[in-house]
Amino acid sequence: MTTAAAALVIDSRPAPAREVVTLTGYLGSDREIRWTPERTEIRKRRNRIALMDEEVEVTIPGRPYAVLSLATQQRIEGQWKTTWHRLVCWNVYRTMEHIAVRLGRKGDHVQVQGHRETVELETGKTLTQIVIDDFRILRHKIHEEQP
């Protein structure tokens, strides 16, 4: 009787590094705070008193994130070309960079550093966005006070 031993192959290659993207431009719109949808999961849990497994429904709350648009310009063959970028900022209420996002307003000159992320939408289209790691306001646009 022969026993076949299963070989465990471990991939020792390093994980691919995320491409760091740095953009400088003007905010195209005031930030929009959104929440990921709340979701419900069924989890199994061991009941030590009844000595059996039981299923428990757990509600996982949504996470806040901010969505911004950024306009960058480049000169190509003597003409200016404007490119719009979608920016996403997670953990809006936690760190200083994200507080800066909350203070940034339309028309502010900013510098953003982050990484590209491609998301497939339910409609089958793909969306490329920049997930913000660092956010700096270079110059505030003078906003008129509203009564």
Residue, then its C-alpha position, 0 to 999 in steps of 0.5 A: m500500500t503506497t501513500a502519496a504525499a501531497a507537496l505544499v508549494i509556497d510562492s516565495r515571490p514578493a507581493p506586487a508593489r502598488e504603483v504610487v501616483t502623485l497628482t497636482g491639480y484643482l478640486g472639481s467638486d466639494r467632497e461627498i461623504r458616502w457610506t458602504p452598504e450595511r450587510t448581514e452575515i450568518r456566522k456559526r457559533r458554539n453554544r457551550i451550554a447546549l453543546m451544539d453549534e448555532e447560527v447567529e445573524v450579525t449586522i456589519p455596519g457600513r464604512p464612511y468614505a469620501v469621493l472627490s474629483l480632481a482636474t489636472q492639466q497638461r500641455i500637448e502640442g501647444q494646447w491644454k488638455t484637462t483630465w478628470h480623476r476620481l479620488v476615494c478617501w477611506n477612514v474619513y473621520r480618523t486621520m489628519e490626511h482625511i481631515a484635510v479632505r474634509l476641509g478641501r473645497k471646490g477650486d482648492h489647489v491640492q497635491v494627492q498621493g495614492h495608488r490606482e485601483t480598478v473596480e468593476l461595476e455591476t453594469g460590467k463597466t470598469l472604473t479606475q480611481i485613485v485611493i488617497d494615501d496623502f492629501r495636501i492643500l497647496r492653496h485655498k481658493i478664496h470662497e465667498e461667505q454665503p449669508 
